Amino acid sequence: QLTGFVIMLLICAAVASIVVNATGPRQADPLSYTTGMAILVIVVINAGIAAWTEHKAGDALEALTKMTQATIYVVRGGEEVKVDVPTVVRGDVVVLGTGDVVPADLRLSEADDVKVSEMALTGEPEDVAKTWKMRPRREGEAEKLTPENMVFSGCSVTNGKGRGIVVETGMGTRIGRIAQLIAGEDGERPKKRCLCLPDTSANQTPLQANLESLGGRIGIMAIFVCVVIFIFGVAMKRTDPSNPDTAPWLYMILIAVTLAVAAIPEGIPLCVTISLSIGCKDMVKKNVLVRKLAAVETLGSASVICSDKTGTLTEGKMTMVKMWAGGVPYAVDGKGFDPTVGRITRTEADGTEVDAAGDLLVRSTLLSAILCCNTTLSMSVDQETGEARWEPKGNSSEAPIVVAARKIGLDEN
């Protein structure tokens, strides 16, 4: 937040103002430092607003950690032991089962009807079948993003069981690479400018580029004018009227710095930051996360947004709404995975709805279906918000069957 050209000009002007007044005849007057201190306060407020706004949005990236579970079974010393996911290292043999979240990138060594949801990587809702066998790549064939003998960190096992050898962990995984790209870290040493400040010019939005250009023009013009005035003032031997004994060059330095401070528009960065913060707040009200404050301006310039449907415009959750048993249609109410909301009903000839939870046809059909499912349904609590919600573990196609069965009192366990 402090690397913008206008901000750097303001900081230099504020420091110069304070230094000149501290060495001048009014050094004992606290009011002589008002200009410099005011500019520094504006710079700090501007940086604080932008940093706080982006920090609030950046917290959402921590949601990636929720894609992994706390513990997993690995083979160590010839035995299966439960360990914390952060302790998994390359070379570990991980035991996977239905409902597990893959803790790292694994190369499968055993696979018994393993299917994995790779929505986190590809955005596709269909479960992908995996095998331990290696398929040789044909000449001219492009390398697949998700090979059949690999499972990747953050993906959930929806069916079957298997074992795999850890090949990458942490930020070296595919999902870790995605997190790096989101955070703007390409793994290379960051470029520097002015010896120590990072060079962010490649990622500038049009607004930031225009502000940089404006700041550069104002800075060059201000410096040029101040230098000309300083030269003319010293040549004409202008002195301080209130203190004629002051050296002309010292008096003209004070005049030049004062002009420079007055020429630099210290209100521009603060006004832009406040405006973007208001836009960011309005976007949040519409459930749109804006991680970088300046992206609000870029998004406002967009005329066409291309997006896929599943998992982006939809929740990627399937819900049972109707079922047929013995030729009789039934309606299933409720939304999401909460089995306590909604019921199963049938419509009589006179148009009235009757609770069908006790119907033998419904119970026998859902019992047969749930016995074929490996998916489980349990309640979990969000550690941050404290909100309790129902979450399925297993195949996404089996989840609505399990939820419907729970609504009539049938437990998958």
Order of alpha helices (4+ residues) and beta strands (2+ residues): alpha-alpha-beta-beta-beta-beta-alpha-beta-beta-beta-alpha-beta-beta-alpha-alpha-alpha-alpha-beta-beta-beta-beta-alpha-beta-beta-alpha
